[in-house]
Amino acid sequence: MKTLNFRLLLILLMLFLNSCTSTQIVSSWRDPDSHLHSGDWKKVLVLALLRNETDRRRTEDEMVKYLQGKGVTSYSYLGESFNIKNEEVLRSRLKNDGFDAAVTMRLIDIDREKIFIPGQQYNYPVYYDNFSRYYHRNWPYYNTPGYYTETKKFIIETVIYSIPGDKIIWSGVTETYDPAGSEKLTAEIAGTIRQKMLQEGFIEK
């Protein structure tokens, strides 16, 4: 019975660890008059404001996955021939093409922090019976030297706009520690933001 309980505890612990996320919401705001119901959005533009073109496209592709076929990447919709600096033309085009919302993700900063991992010292027994035993077996300590490691914190701002209402309806800032690539980063942010929206009542079931 004890073995069974231990195995059950181990399984639950593994599930808990796998479900943990390194992303957390540090601040958020929502339009109190806006609520989102399932099926409200039919067409959503996603935009990742990242300097690296490869990262931008990869992140937008990941964002689209969480919109269940309703998302459109900015790199495919706003081609090089389109003058994105013309605000009025952009606003009219989005409305005429039937977009309900736009979701933007912007990298605010990357904080790098060095952390010192202290060394470990293992004490061994001392033998004083005679000199030969003392000489061969008496080691004051075995020392593992400390070292530095670097952790990265990605600070991301996510903003959601209503295209028909022409206004911002939700915004939030997240912090993610040492993400394993843009796919994991986007997945964690999407899951964390959705949970926050549910708690706030912005998404109504």
MIZARO-47350 format. One record per residue (C-alpha): residue in one letter; z, y, x. Coordinates in pm, 1 decimal, always signed. Example, Ala and Ser with C-alpha at 12.3 -4.5 7.8 and 13.67 -1.06 7.14 Angstrom:
+--------+----------+----------+----------+
! residu !        Z !        Y !        X !
+--------+----------+----------+----------+
!      A !   +780.0 !   -450.0 !  +1230.0 !
!      S !   +714.0 !   -106.0 !  +1367.0 !
+--------+----------+----------+----------+
% end
This chain:
+--------+----------+----------+----------+
! residu !        Z !        Y !        X !
+--------+----------+----------+----------+
!      M !     +0.0 !     +0.0 !     +0.0 !
!      K !    +82.5 !   +238.8 !   +284.7 !
!      T !   -254.8 !   +164.2 !   +446.0 !
!      L !   -433.9 !   +237.6 !   +118.7 !
!      N !   -248.1 !   +565.2 !    +73.7 !
!      F !   -326.3 !   +666.8 !   +431.4 !
!      R !   -697.8 !   +595.4 !   +383.4 !
!      L !   -700.8 !   +791.7 !    +59.0 !
!      L !   -528.7 !  +1084.3 !   +229.2 !
!      L !   -780.6 !  +1070.1 !   +514.9 !
!      I !  -1075.2 !  +1075.2 !   +272.3 !
!      L !   -931.3 !  +1372.6 !    +83.4 !
!      L !   -871.4 !  +1556.2 !   +410.7 !
!      M !  -1230.8 !  +1498.5 !   +522.7 !
!      L !  -1363.0 !  +1624.3 !   +189.4 !
!      F !  -1145.9 !  +1932.5 !   +218.7 !
!      L !  -1262.5 !  +2009.2 !   +571.2 !
!      N !  -1627.8 !  +1960.7 !   +477.7 !
!      S !  -1588.7 !  +2197.8 !   +184.2 !
!      C !  -1431.7 !  +2474.1 !   +393.1 !
!      T !  -1643.7 !  +2776.2 !   +466.1 !
!      S !  -1628.7 !  +3022.5 !   +751.7 !
!      T !  -1747.3 !  +3302.1 !   +519.7 !
!      Q !  -1519.9 !  +3535.0 !   +328.6 !
!      I !  -1567.0 !  +3842.7 !   +109.6 !
!      V !  -1401.6 !  +4146.2 !   +264.5 !
!      S !  -1507.0 !  +4397.1 !     -3.0 !
!      S !  -1713.3 !  +4404.1 !   -322.2 !
!      W !  -1811.7 !  +4628.5 !   -611.0 !
!      R !  -1974.6 !  +4562.5 !   -945.8 !
!      D !  -2112.8 !  +4772.3 !  -1226.7 !
!      P !  -1854.8 !  +4722.1 !  -1505.8 !
!      D !  -2125.3 !  +4750.2 !  -1771.2 !
!      S !  -2348.4 !  +4480.6 !  -1619.5 !
!      H !  -2317.3 !  +4107.7 !  -1684.1 !
!      L !  -2542.7 !  +3823.6 !  -1586.4 !
!      H !  -2611.3 !  +3524.4 !  -1809.5 !
!      S !  -2803.9 !  +3210.3 !  -1728.6 !
!      G !  -3174.4 !  +3271.7 !  -1777.3 !
!      D !  -3151.1 !  +3652.5 !  -1770.0 !
!      W !  -3357.3 !  +3681.0 !  -1455.9 !
!      K !  -3713.2 !  +3552.1 !  -1444.4 !
!      K !  -3838.6 !  +3720.3 !  -1127.8 !
!      V !  -3630.1 !  +3840.2 !   -832.3 !
!      L !  -3744.2 !  +4004.8 !   -508.9 !
!      V !  -3541.4 !  +3900.3 !   -202.7 !
!      L !  -3529.9 !  +4113.1 !   +109.6 !
!      A !  -3355.4 !  +4038.5 !   +440.8 !
!      L !  -3324.9 !  +4345.3 !   +660.7 !
!      L !  -3320.2 !  +4182.4 !  +1002.6 !
!      R !  -3488.0 !  +4305.8 !  +1319.0 !
!      N !  -3616.1 !  +3965.6 !  +1424.6 !
!      E !  -3920.2 !  +3877.0 !  +1213.6 !
!      T !  -3862.9 !  +3502.1 !  +1240.4 !
!      D !  -3500.0 !  +3533.8 !  +1129.7 !
!      R !  -3602.1 !  +3764.2 !   +846.9 !
!      R !  -3856.3 !  +3522.3 !   +706.1 !
!      R !  -3629.1 !  +3221.4 !   +750.0 !
!      T !  -3341.4 !  +3398.7 !   +573.9 !
!      E !  -3560.4 !  +3510.4 !   +284.5 !
!      D !  -3690.1 !  +3154.7 !   +246.0 !
!      E !  -3329.5 !  +3033.1 !   +224.7 !
!      M !  -3240.1 !  +3304.0 !    -28.0 !
!      V !  -3529.4 !  +3199.8 !   -249.9 !
!      K !  -3399.7 !  +2841.1 !   -260.7 !
!      Y !  -3087.8 !  +2951.7 !   -445.7 !
!      L !  -3284.3 !  +3130.8 !   -717.2 !
!      Q !  -3439.6 !  +2810.1 !   -851.7 !
!      G !  -3801.7 !  +2918.2 !   -843.8 !
!      K !  -3738.0 !  +3275.5 !   -958.1 !
!      G !  -3728.3 !  +3435.8 !   -613.6 !
!      V !  -4014.4 !  +3606.9 !   -432.0 !
!      T !  -3992.1 !  +3682.8 !    -60.0 !
!      S !  -4056.3 !  +4040.0 !    +46.9 !
!      Y !  -4278.7 !  +3931.9 !   +334.9 !
!      S !  -4516.9 !  +3762.5 !    +91.5 !
!      Y !  -4504.5 !  +4035.1 !   -174.8 !
!      L !  -4499.1 !  +4347.7 !    +39.6 !
!      G !  -4780.6 !  +4290.6 !   +286.2 !
!      E !  -4871.0 !  +4508.3 !   +581.6 !
!      S !  -5126.0 !  +4695.4 !   +372.0 !
!      F !  -4859.4 !  +4814.3 !   +128.8 !
!      N !  -4693.9 !  +5149.0 !   +206.7 !
!      I !  -4330.2 !  +5059.7 !   +155.1 !
!      K !  -4225.1 !  +5415.2 !   +247.4 !
!      N !  -4373.5 !  +5549.1 !    -77.2 !
!      E !  -4071.8 !  +5518.0 !   -306.5 !
!      E !  -4247.4 !  +5597.9 !   -633.2 !
!      V !  -4529.9 !  +5352.3 !   -572.6 !
!      L !  -4279.8 !  +5078.2 !   -486.5 !
!      R !  -4069.8 !  +5146.6 !   -797.4 !
!      S !  -4372.7 !  +5141.2 !  -1027.0 !
!      R !  -4516.1 !  +4826.8 !   -872.8 !
!      L !  -4190.6 !  +4631.6 !   -909.7 !
!      K !  -4159.2 !  +4727.1 !  -1276.0 !
!      N !  -4526.5 !  +4663.3 !  -1354.6 !
!      D !  -4510.1 !  +4321.5 !  -1187.7 !
!      G !  -4216.7 !  +4220.8 !  -1406.3 !
!      F !  -3932.3 !  +4202.2 !  -1155.4 !
!      D !  -3584.8 !  +4184.8 !  -1309.2 !
!      A !  -3383.7 !  +4234.6 !   -992.0 !
!      A !  -3391.0 !  +4275.0 !   -617.5 !
!      V !  -3143.6 !  +4110.9 !   -379.7 !
!      T !  -3107.3 !  +4255.4 !    -31.7 !
!      M !  -2919.3 !  +4114.5 !   +265.2 !
!      R !  -2853.0 !  +4337.7 !   +565.6 !
!      L !  -2689.1 !  +4260.9 !   +897.1 !
!      I !  -2432.5 !  +4534.2 !   +956.8 !
!      D !  -2288.9 !  +4416.8 !  +1285.6 !
!      I !  -2206.2 !  +4121.0 !  +1509.5 !
!      D !  -1857.3 !  +4128.7 !  +1657.4 !
!      R !  -1807.9 !  +3928.8 !  +1974.6 !
!      E !  -1455.8 !  +3838.6 !  +2073.0 !
!      K !  -1337.7 !  +3650.9 !  +2380.2 !
!      I !  -1051.4 !  +3410.4 !  +2321.9 !
!      F !   -847.1 !  +3260.3 !  +2603.8 !
!      I !   -761.7 !  +2892.0 !  +2564.1 !
!      P !   -446.4 !  +2836.0 !  +2771.6 !
!      G !   -423.5 !  +2545.7 !  +3010.4 !
!      Q !   -207.3 !  +2242.3 !  +2941.8 !
!      Q !    +61.8 !  +2111.9 !  +3168.2 !
!      Y !   +175.3 !  +1751.0 !  +3162.5 !
!      N !   +510.3 !  +1667.7 !  +3321.8 !
!      Y !   +558.2 !  +1326.1 !  +3478.5 !
!      P !   +880.1 !  +1139.9 !  +3553.3 !
!      V !  +1033.8 !  +1183.4 !  +3897.3 !
!      Y !  +1145.0 !   +883.6 !  +4095.7 !
!      Y !  +1419.3 !   +936.9 !  +4353.8 !
!      D !  +1499.5 !   +576.3 !  +4448.5 !
!      N !  +1351.4 !   +605.6 !  +4797.2 !
!      F !  +1113.3 !   +824.0 !  +4991.5 !
!      S !   +802.5 !   +603.9 !  +4958.6 !
!      R !   +834.8 !   +583.5 !  +4582.7 !
!      Y !   +907.0 !   +952.9 !  +4566.5 !
!      Y !   +604.6 !  +1032.7 !  +4782.4 !
!      H !   +357.2 !   +819.7 !  +4587.2 !
!      R !   +478.7 !   +876.1 !  +4234.2 !
!      N !   +641.0 !  +1215.5 !  +4222.0 !
!      W !   +380.9 !  +1466.6 !  +4098.2 !
!      P !   +532.1 !  +1789.3 !  +3972.0 !
!      Y !   +263.1 !  +1833.3 !  +3708.0 !
!      Y !    -97.9 !  +1775.3 !  +3620.9 !
!      N !   -260.4 !  +2098.8 !  +3515.6 !
!      T !   -573.1 !  +2158.9 !  +3304.8 !
!      P !   -686.9 !  +2516.5 !  +3374.0 !
!      G !   -737.7 !  +2757.4 !  +3088.2 !
!      Y !  -1075.8 !  +2899.8 !  +2996.8 !
!      Y !  -1241.8 !  +3167.2 !  +2785.2 !
!      T !  -1458.5 !  +3105.3 !  +2482.2 !
!      E !  -1653.7 !  +3354.4 !  +2272.6 !
!      T !  -1656.8 !  +3371.0 !  +1894.5 !
!      K !  -1911.0 !  +3567.3 !  +1689.1 !
!      K !  -1845.2 !  +3733.2 !  +1355.4 !
!      F !  -2150.7 !  +3823.4 !  +1147.0 !
!      I !  -2089.1 !  +4110.3 !   +904.3 !
!      I !  -2344.4 !  +4100.3 !   +621.9 !
!      E !  -2396.4 !  +4339.4 !   +331.8 !
!      T !  -2551.8 !  +4197.8 !    +13.9 !
!      V !  -2669.1 !  +4433.5 !   -260.4 !
!      I !  -2819.9 !  +4349.7 !   -599.5 !
!      Y !  -3031.5 !  +4598.2 !   -793.3 !
!      S !  -3149.5 !  +4596.6 !  -1151.7 !
!      I !  -3520.2 !  +4683.9 !  -1150.9 !
!      P !  -3551.8 !  +4775.8 !  -1523.6 !
!      G !  -3230.7 !  +4980.1 !  -1504.9 !
!      D !  -3326.4 !  +5122.1 !  -1164.7 !
!      K !  -2966.2 !  +5101.9 !  -1034.4 !
!      I !  -2729.2 !  +4904.7 !   -818.6 !
!      I !  -2523.5 !  +4649.3 !  -1012.7 !
!      W !  -2335.2 !  +4455.6 !   -741.5 !
!      S !  -2259.0 !  +4486.1 !   -372.0 !
!      G !  -2041.0 !  +4301.0 !   -127.3 !
!      V !  -1963.9 !  +4266.6 !   +242.1 !
!      T !  -1901.6 !  +3925.9 !   +393.4 !
!      E !  -1779.6 !  +3806.9 !   +732.0 !
!      T !  -1897.4 !  +3475.7 !   +874.2 !
!      Y !  -1759.9 !  +3322.1 !  +1192.9 !
!      D !  -1992.0 !  +3131.2 !  +1426.1 !
!      P !  -2254.4 !  +3016.3 !  +1171.8 !
!      A !  -2470.9 !  +2724.1 !  +1277.7 !
!      G !  -2805.3 !  +2894.8 !  +1219.8 !
!      S !  -2950.9 !  +3113.7 !   +944.7 !
!      E !  -2966.1 !  +2824.9 !   +696.2 !
!      K !  -2592.1 !  +2763.6 !   +707.4 !
!      L !  -2522.0 !  +3137.8 !   +715.5 !
!      T !  -2729.1 !  +3203.6 !   +402.9 !
!      A !  -2586.4 !  +2900.7 !   +222.5 !
!      E !  -2228.3 !  +3005.4 !   +289.1 !
!      I !  -2290.8 !  +3364.5 !   +182.4 !
!      A !  -2469.7 !  +3255.6 !   -136.5 !
!      G !  -2187.6 !  +3018.3 !   -230.9 !
!      T !  -1913.6 !  +3269.3 !   -151.2 !
!      I !  -2083.4 !  +3550.8 !   -344.1 !
!      R !  -2148.2 !  +3331.6 !   -647.1 !
!      Q !  -1781.9 !  +3229.6 !   -658.1 !
!      K !  -1677.2 !  +3595.3 !   -634.0 !
!      M !  -1914.4 !  +3694.1 !   -915.0 !
!      L !  -1770.1 !  +3421.8 !  -1137.1 !
!      Q !  -1416.5 !  +3541.3 !  -1067.6 !
!      E !  -1511.5 !  +3900.8 !  -1146.3 !
!      G !  -1686.1 !  +3805.4 !  -1469.3 !
!      F !  -2016.7 !  +3942.5 !  -1345.0 !
!      I !  -2170.0 !  +3598.8 !  -1404.7 !
!      E !  -2082.2 !  +3469.1 !  -1748.9 !
!      K !  -2115.6 !  +3097.7 !  -1817.6 !
+--------+----------+----------+----------+
% end
